[in-house]
Amino acid sequence: MTCWLKQTRWILIGVVLAGFVTYASALDPNRLPSQYVREQWTTETRFPGGGVKGIAQTADGYLWVGTDRGLIRFDGFDFKPISFTSITTAPNVSMLQLLTDARGTLWIRPEGAYLVRQEDGKFESVRYGLDAITAVSRDNNDGVLVSSIGQGTFRLRADAVQKLGPDSPPVISLAETADGKIWIGTLGDGLFLLTSGRATYVKAGLPDRKINCLLAIGSDELWVGTDTGLYRGNGKDFRRIELPSFLGNVQVLSILRDRDSNIWVGTTRGLLRINAKGISFSEENELRGDGGINALFEDREGNLWIGGARGLGRIRDSAFLTYSSVGDRRFEHNGPVYVDPEGRTWMAPAQGGLYVLQNGRVQPVISIPPNEVVYSISGRADVVWAGRQRGGLTRLRFRNGAIASESYTEANGLAQNSAYAVLFMRAAMALRGPAC
């Protein structure tokens, strides 16, 4: 029996990993971020790592997660901490960056002055004579770009090293354009463009000199994340992206472009999605905690993986629409749901209150207190009736975009007890005709 269980488990893991490598479409840009299916693994559940700094996927389908407590491998079921004892004796080394090159090799930048490379299932330290590596990025071919304090920027391919530019201020972000230009973001000295072995300082509308992350699209488009906001430019001129005003001068930590051309932006306040339909925002409180969204990654299925200060999250599409986020505790335990003839959805959580969903947005019905339990919802035409635990029966209708309400309680002859209110409402609906 034990042997059979082990075989079954490995078969299931194989199915999951096979699913990881199956092509699927990207996240539907027509949905709100809250309408995707979400899963989260945090330090309070079964996630063994701490804050997530990097995410990558290898050709065998495994997902690799770099955290401030070490490297973790995820097979779809379990998280397995990976030991680097053969490379370093320091326990729980913080992993700062992860990526795979075009050949499928996994590159890891631990805290320290070296890189780690995984090939054929084995990890090896890769030094190339470089000291104090501060940034690593995938290049346009089959290698990686790295920057080292006091030595400059290099391209690493297999066992070859090519120096690309001179020494520069401490580099924390790198990106290569389709035509081979290399953008260099520094810790406090601004943005540089590296061409023909020469690094040129670029200001052009960038007031912040700390460049946290870069995203190059094609040959001329560059997105820049700084401590004071998000910028987009062509190398000659950058303009600030107007984000929701309540975010203020938000710190941008990570940027990703998915296969459907959505731009995802991780910040200290939550997650942004930018596309032709505008800007959507999700707080991601459970993942970011007091930190932020440090890492973004799109897997081969088109799922979006989010690395935050408190763990790992996955966002994916499904045949069903989700109307509340994982962190929205108002809808943890739902009660009655009713869809009116206008397509509005009325929802009464078990803990109290009444909400209406219209055009993808949820708003509370102010006339019903958030601690008042609604036991039943029904209606006809433009009228909706709610049977309440203590407030009797309430009639609701939309007028000029606002919800008007009228309550029927003991004062006008209706027993306030909720059971009588529900019976009264159902009787009223029966007299008016079949419910919609």
C-alpha positions as CSV (number, residue, x, y, z in Angstrom):
1,M,0.0,0.0,0.0
2,T,2.8,2.4,0.9
3,C,4.6,1.7,-2.4
4,W,1.3,2.3,-4.3
5,L,0.8,5.6,-2.5
6,K,4.3,6.8,-3.4
7,Q,3.8,5.8,-7.0
8,T,0.4,7.6,-7.1
9,R,2.0,10.7,-5.6
10,W,4.7,10.8,-8.3
11,I,2.2,10.3,-11.0
12,L,0.2,13.3,-9.7
13,I,3.4,15.4,-9.5
14,G,4.2,14.5,-13.1
15,V,0.7,15.6,-14.2
16,V,1.2,18.9,-12.4
17,L,4.6,19.5,-13.9
18,A,3.3,18.6,-17.3
19,G,0.6,21.2,-16.8
20,F,3.3,23.7,-16.0
21,V,4.8,23.3,-19.5
22,T,1.5,23.4,-21.4
23,Y,1.0,26.6,-23.3
24,A,-2.0,28.7,-22.3
25,S,-3.3,32.1,-23.0
26,A,-2.3,35.1,-20.8
27,L,-4.5,36.6,-18.1
28,D,-7.7,38.1,-19.7
29,P,-7.1,41.8,-19.9
30,N,-10.8,42.5,-19.8
31,R,-11.1,41.2,-16.3
32,L,-10.4,43.2,-13.1
33,P,-7.5,41.8,-11.1
34,S,-10.0,40.8,-8.4
35,Q,-11.7,38.5,-10.9
36,Y,-8.8,36.2,-11.4
37,V,-8.4,33.0,-9.4
38,R,-5.8,33.5,-6.7
39,E,-3.7,31.2,-4.5
40,Q,-1.4,32.3,-1.8
41,W,1.3,30.7,0.3
42,T,2.5,32.8,3.2
43,T,4.7,32.5,6.2
44,E,1.5,31.9,8.2
45,T,0.6,28.9,6.2
46,R,2.9,26.3,4.7
47,F,5.4,28.4,2.9
48,P,8.9,27.7,4.3
49,G,10.6,30.8,3.0
50,G,10.4,34.4,4.1
51,G,10.2,37.4,1.8
52,V,10.4,36.4,-1.9
53,K,13.0,38.2,-4.0
54,G,13.1,36.2,-7.3
55,I,11.1,33.6,-9.2
56,A,12.1,31.4,-12.2
57,Q,11.0,28.2,-14.0
58,T,13.3,25.6,-15.5
59,A,12.6,23.3,-18.5
60,D,11.6,20.4,-16.2
61,G,8.6,22.5,-15.0
62,Y,9.8,23.2,-11.5
63,L,9.2,26.6,-10.1
64,W,12.2,28.1,-8.2
65,V,11.7,30.7,-5.6
66,G,14.5,32.8,-4.1
67,T,13.7,34.1,-0.6
68,D,15.6,35.8,2.2
69,R,15.8,32.4,3.9
70,G,17.3,30.5,0.9
71,L,16.2,28.8,-2.3
72,I,13.0,26.8,-2.6
73,R,11.8,24.4,-5.3
74,F,8.0,24.0,-5.9
75,D,6.6,20.9,-7.7
76,G,3.0,22.0,-7.6
77,F,2.4,20.2,-4.3
78,D,5.3,20.8,-2.0
79,F,7.9,23.4,-1.3
80,K,11.4,21.9,-0.9
81,P,14.3,24.0,0.6
82,I,17.5,23.6,-1.5
83,S,20.8,23.4,0.4
84,F,23.9,25.1,-0.9
85,T,26.2,23.4,1.6
86,S,28.5,22.2,-1.3
87,I,29.0,25.8,-2.3
88,T,28.8,27.8,0.9
89,T,28.8,27.0,4.6
90,A,26.6,29.9,5.5
91,P,23.0,28.7,6.4
92,N,19.9,30.3,5.0
93,V,21.7,32.5,2.5
94,S,19.4,35.2,1.1
95,M,18.6,34.8,-2.6
96,L,18.5,38.2,-4.3
97,Q,17.7,37.3,-8.0
98,L,16.7,34.3,-10.1
99,L,16.4,33.9,-13.9
100,T,16.8,31.3,-16.6
101,D,18.8,32.0,-19.8
102,A,17.7,31.0,-23.4
103,R,19.4,27.6,-22.9
104,G,17.3,26.9,-19.8
105,T,20.2,27.3,-17.3
106,L,19.1,28.6,-13.9
107,W,21.1,31.5,-12.6
108,I,20.9,32.6,-9.0
109,R,22.4,35.6,-7.3
110,P,22.8,34.9,-3.6
111,E,23.8,37.6,-1.1
112,G,27.5,37.9,-1.5
113,A,30.0,38.3,-4.3
114,Y,29.3,35.3,-6.6
115,L,26.7,33.7,-8.8
116,V,25.3,30.1,-8.7
117,R,24.4,28.2,-11.8
118,Q,22.4,25.0,-12.1
119,E,23.0,22.7,-15.0
120,D,22.1,19.0,-15.2
121,G,20.7,19.1,-11.7
122,K,23.9,20.3,-10.1
123,F,24.7,23.6,-8.6
124,E,28.1,25.3,-9.0
125,S,29.6,28.6,-8.0
126,V,30.4,30.8,-11.0
127,R,32.9,33.6,-10.3
128,Y,34.6,34.4,-13.6
129,G,37.0,36.6,-11.6
130,L,34.2,39.0,-10.8
131,D,33.8,40.5,-7.3
132,A,30.7,42.0,-5.6
133,I,28.1,41.3,-8.3
134,T,25.1,43.7,-7.7
135,A,22.8,43.0,-10.7
136,V,22.0,40.2,-13.1
137,S,19.7,40.1,-16.1
138,R,18.9,37.8,-19.1
139,D,20.4,39.0,-22.4
140,N,18.9,38.8,-25.9
141,N,20.7,35.5,-26.7
142,D,21.8,32.6,-24.6
143,G,23.6,34.3,-21.7
144,V,23.2,36.8,-18.9
145,L,24.3,40.3,-18.1
146,V,26.0,41.1,-14.8
147,S,27.4,44.2,-13.1
148,S,30.2,44.1,-10.6
149,I,31.4,46.9,-8.4
150,G,34.7,48.2,-9.5
151,Q,34.8,46.1,-12.7
152,G,32.0,47.2,-14.9
153,T,29.2,45.3,-16.9
154,F,29.8,41.9,-18.5
155,R,28.0,39.4,-20.7
156,L,28.4,35.8,-19.6
157,R,27.9,32.9,-22.1
158,A,28.7,29.3,-21.1
159,D,32.3,29.8,-19.9
160,A,33.1,32.9,-21.8
161,V,33.2,36.4,-20.4
162,Q,32.8,39.6,-22.4
163,K,33.3,43.0,-20.9
164,L,30.8,45.5,-22.2
165,G,31.5,48.7,-20.4
166,P,33.6,50.5,-17.9
167,D,33.2,50.7,-14.2
168,S,30.1,52.7,-13.1
169,P,28.4,53.6,-9.8
170,P,26.7,50.6,-8.0
171,V,24.3,49.0,-10.4
172,I,21.0,47.5,-9.2
173,S,19.1,46.9,-12.5
174,L,19.9,46.0,-16.1
175,A,17.9,45.6,-19.3
176,E,18.9,45.0,-22.9
177,T,16.9,46.2,-25.9
178,A,16.2,44.3,-29.0
179,D,19.0,46.1,-30.9
180,G,21.6,45.4,-28.2
181,K,21.6,48.7,-26.2
182,I,22.0,48.1,-22.5
183,W,20.3,50.2,-19.9
184,I,21.9,50.4,-16.5
185,G,20.1,51.6,-13.4
186,T,22.1,52.6,-10.4
187,L,21.6,52.8,-6.7
188,G,21.8,56.6,-6.5
189,D,23.4,58.0,-9.6
190,G,20.5,57.7,-12.1
191,L,20.1,55.9,-15.5
192,F,22.9,55.1,-18.0
193,L,22.9,53.9,-21.6
194,L,25.7,51.5,-22.5
195,T,26.6,51.4,-26.3
196,S,29.8,50.6,-28.0
197,G,31.6,50.2,-24.7
198,R,30.7,53.6,-23.5
199,A,28.2,54.5,-20.7
200,T,26.2,57.7,-21.1
201,Y,24.2,59.3,-18.3
202,V,20.5,59.8,-19.2
203,K,18.3,62.2,-17.4
204,A,15.5,63.2,-19.8
205,G,12.7,63.6,-17.3
206,L,13.8,61.2,-14.6
207,P,14.0,63.2,-11.3
208,D,14.8,60.1,-9.2
209,R,18.4,58.9,-9.2
210,K,17.6,55.5,-7.7
211,I,16.5,53.1,-10.5
212,N,15.0,50.0,-8.9
213,C,13.9,48.1,-12.0
214,L,13.9,48.3,-15.8
215,L,11.8,46.8,-18.6
216,A,12.9,47.1,-22.2
217,I,10.3,46.5,-24.9
218,G,11.6,46.3,-28.5
219,S,14.3,48.7,-29.4
220,D,12.9,52.0,-28.3
221,E,10.6,51.5,-25.3
222,L,11.8,51.5,-21.7
223,W,9.9,51.4,-18.5
224,V,11.6,52.6,-15.4
225,G,10.7,52.0,-11.7
226,T,12.0,54.4,-9.1
227,D,11.4,55.2,-5.5
228,T,9.0,58.0,-6.4
229,G,7.0,56.4,-9.3
230,L,6.9,54.8,-12.7
231,Y,8.2,56.3,-16.0
232,R,8.0,55.3,-19.6
233,G,10.3,56.6,-22.4
234,N,12.2,56.1,-25.6
235,G,15.7,56.8,-24.3
236,K,15.5,60.5,-25.2
237,D,12.5,61.5,-23.2
238,F,10.7,59.9,-20.2
239,R,7.3,60.8,-18.9
240,R,5.8,59.9,-15.5
241,I,2.9,57.4,-15.6
242,E,-0.1,58.9,-13.8
243,L,-1.0,56.3,-11.2
244,P,-4.1,56.4,-8.9
245,S,-3.8,59.5,-6.8
246,F,-4.2,57.6,-3.5
247,L,-0.8,55.9,-4.2
248,G,1.1,59.1,-4.0
249,N,4.8,58.9,-4.9
250,V,4.8,55.1,-4.6
251,Q,8.0,53.1,-4.7
252,V,8.1,50.7,-7.7
253,L,10.0,47.5,-7.1
254,S,9.3,45.2,-10.1
255,I,8.0,45.4,-13.6
256,L,6.8,42.6,-16.0
257,R,5.2,42.5,-19.4
258,D,3.1,39.4,-20.0
259,R,2.4,37.6,-23.3
260,D,-0.9,39.6,-23.8
261,S,1.0,42.9,-23.4
262,N,-0.3,43.7,-20.0
263,I,2.3,45.6,-17.9
264,W,2.4,44.5,-14.3
265,V,4.0,46.7,-11.7
266,G,4.9,45.6,-8.1
267,T,5.0,48.4,-5.6
268,T,5.2,48.9,-1.8
269,R,1.4,49.6,-1.9
270,G,0.3,46.6,-4.0
271,L,0.1,45.4,-7.6
272,L,-0.8,47.5,-10.7
273,R,-1.9,46.3,-14.1
274,I,-1.6,48.7,-17.1
275,N,-3.1,48.1,-20.5
276,A,-5.2,49.7,-23.2
277,K,-8.2,49.7,-20.8
278,G,-6.4,51.7,-18.2
279,I,-4.8,51.1,-14.8
280,S,-6.2,48.5,-12.3
281,F,-4.9,48.2,-8.7
282,S,-4.9,45.3,-6.1
283,E,-3.6,45.9,-2.6
284,E,-2.2,42.3,-2.1
285,N,-2.2,42.9,1.6
286,E,-1.6,39.2,2.5
287,L,1.5,39.0,0.4
288,R,3.2,42.3,0.7
289,G,2.7,42.9,4.4
290,D,4.9,45.8,5.5
291,G,7.2,45.4,2.5
292,G,6.1,45.2,-1.1
293,I,5.8,43.2,-4.3
294,N,9.4,42.4,-5.0
295,A,9.2,39.9,-7.8
296,L,6.9,39.1,-10.8
297,F,7.1,36.1,-13.1
298,E,4.9,34.7,-15.9
299,D,5.1,30.9,-16.2
300,R,4.5,28.8,-19.3
301,E,0.8,28.5,-18.7
302,G,0.4,32.3,-18.6
303,N,-0.1,32.4,-14.8
304,L,1.3,35.4,-13.0
305,W,3.4,34.6,-9.9
306,I,3.9,37.3,-7.3
307,G,6.6,37.5,-4.7
308,G,6.0,39.6,-1.7
309,A,7.5,40.3,1.7
310,R,5.3,37.6,3.3
311,G,5.2,34.9,0.7
312,L,4.2,33.7,-2.8
313,G,1.0,34.2,-4.8
314,R,-0.3,32.9,-8.1
315,I,-3.0,34.6,-10.3
316,R,-4.6,32.6,-13.1
317,D,-7.6,32.7,-15.4
318,S,-10.5,30.3,-15.3
319,A,-13.8,29.7,-16.9
320,F,-15.5,31.3,-13.9
321,L,-15.3,34.9,-12.8
322,T,-14.2,35.6,-9.2
323,Y,-15.7,38.7,-7.7
324,S,-13.8,39.0,-4.4
325,S,-10.1,38.9,-3.6
326,V,-8.5,36.4,-1.3
327,G,-7.8,39.2,1.2
328,D,-11.4,40.6,1.2
329,R,-12.8,39.3,4.5
330,R,-16.2,40.7,3.8
331,F,-16.9,37.7,1.5
332,E,-15.3,34.9,3.3
333,H,-18.7,33.3,4.1
334,N,-21.4,34.2,1.7
335,G,-25.2,34.1,2.2
336,P,-27.9,34.7,-0.3
337,V,-27.2,35.9,-3.9
338,Y,-29.7,37.4,-6.3
339,V,-29.2,38.7,-9.9
340,D,-31.8,41.3,-10.9
341,P,-33.2,41.8,-14.4
342,E,-30.6,44.6,-15.1
343,G,-27.7,42.1,-14.5
344,R,-26.8,43.5,-11.1
345,T,-25.7,41.0,-8.5
346,W,-26.9,41.5,-4.9
347,M,-24.8,39.6,-2.3
348,A,-25.3,39.3,1.5
349,P,-22.3,37.9,3.4
350,A,-23.1,35.7,6.3
351,Q,-21.5,38.1,8.8
352,G,-23.8,40.9,7.7
353,G,-24.4,43.7,5.2
354,L,-25.6,43.8,1.7
355,Y,-23.6,44.6,-1.4
356,V,-24.4,45.1,-5.1
357,L,-22.0,44.2,-7.9
358,Q,-22.4,46.2,-11.1
359,N,-19.9,46.6,-14.0
360,G,-17.3,44.7,-12.1
361,R,-17.4,46.9,-9.0
362,V,-18.8,46.1,-5.6
363,Q,-20.5,48.8,-3.5
364,P,-22.2,48.4,-0.1
365,V,-25.9,49.2,0.4
366,I,-25.6,52.0,2.9
367,S,-29.1,51.7,4.3
368,I,-28.3,48.2,5.7
369,P,-25.7,48.2,8.4
370,P,-22.6,46.0,7.9
371,N,-23.5,43.9,11.0
372,E,-27.1,43.3,10.0
373,V,-27.6,39.8,8.6
374,V,-29.7,39.5,5.4
375,Y,-31.4,36.1,5.2
376,S,-33.1,36.4,1.8
377,I,-33.0,38.5,-1.3
378,S,-35.5,38.5,-4.2
379,G,-37.2,41.0,-6.5
380,R,-39.0,41.8,-9.7
381,A,-38.4,44.4,-12.4
382,D,-36.5,47.3,-10.7
383,V,-37.4,46.4,-7.1
384,V,-35.3,44.3,-4.8
385,W,-36.5,43.0,-1.4
386,A,-34.2,42.1,1.5
387,G,-35.3,40.1,4.5
388,R,-33.2,41.1,7.5
389,Q,-32.5,39.6,10.9
390,R,-33.5,42.6,12.9
391,G,-34.6,45.3,10.5
392,G,-37.6,43.5,9.0
393,L,-38.2,43.8,5.3
394,T,-36.4,46.4,3.1
395,R,-37.4,47.5,-0.4
396,L,-34.5,48.7,-2.6
397,R,-34.4,50.3,-6.0
398,F,-32.0,52.2,-8.2
399,R,-32.8,55.8,-8.9
400,N,-30.4,58.0,-10.9
401,G,-27.5,55.8,-10.0
402,A,-28.3,55.8,-6.3
403,I,-30.0,53.1,-4.2
404,A,-33.2,54.2,-2.5
405,S,-34.6,52.1,0.3
406,E,-37.7,51.8,2.4
407,S,-38.0,49.5,5.4
408,Y,-41.2,47.8,6.7
409,T,-40.9,46.9,10.4
410,E,-43.2,46.8,13.5
411,A,-43.9,50.5,13.0
412,N,-45.9,49.8,9.8
413,G,-47.4,46.5,10.7
414,L,-44.7,44.0,9.8
415,A,-43.2,41.9,12.5
416,Q,-39.5,42.8,13.0
417,N,-38.5,39.2,13.5
418,S,-36.5,38.1,10.4
419,A,-38.4,34.8,9.9
420,Y,-41.7,36.7,9.5
421,A,-39.9,39.2,7.3
422,V,-38.7,36.4,5.0
423,L,-42.1,34.7,4.9
424,F,-43.8,38.0,4.1
425,M,-41.3,38.8,1.4
426,R,-41.7,35.4,-0.3
427,A,-45.5,35.8,-0.1
428,A,-45.2,39.2,-1.7
429,M,-43.1,37.8,-4.5
430,A,-45.6,35.0,-5.1
431,L,-48.4,37.5,-5.4
432,R,-46.4,39.6,-7.9
433,G,-45.5,36.6,-10.0
434,P,-42.6,34.2,-10.5
435,A,-39.2,35.5,-9.3
436,C,-36.6,36.4,-11.8
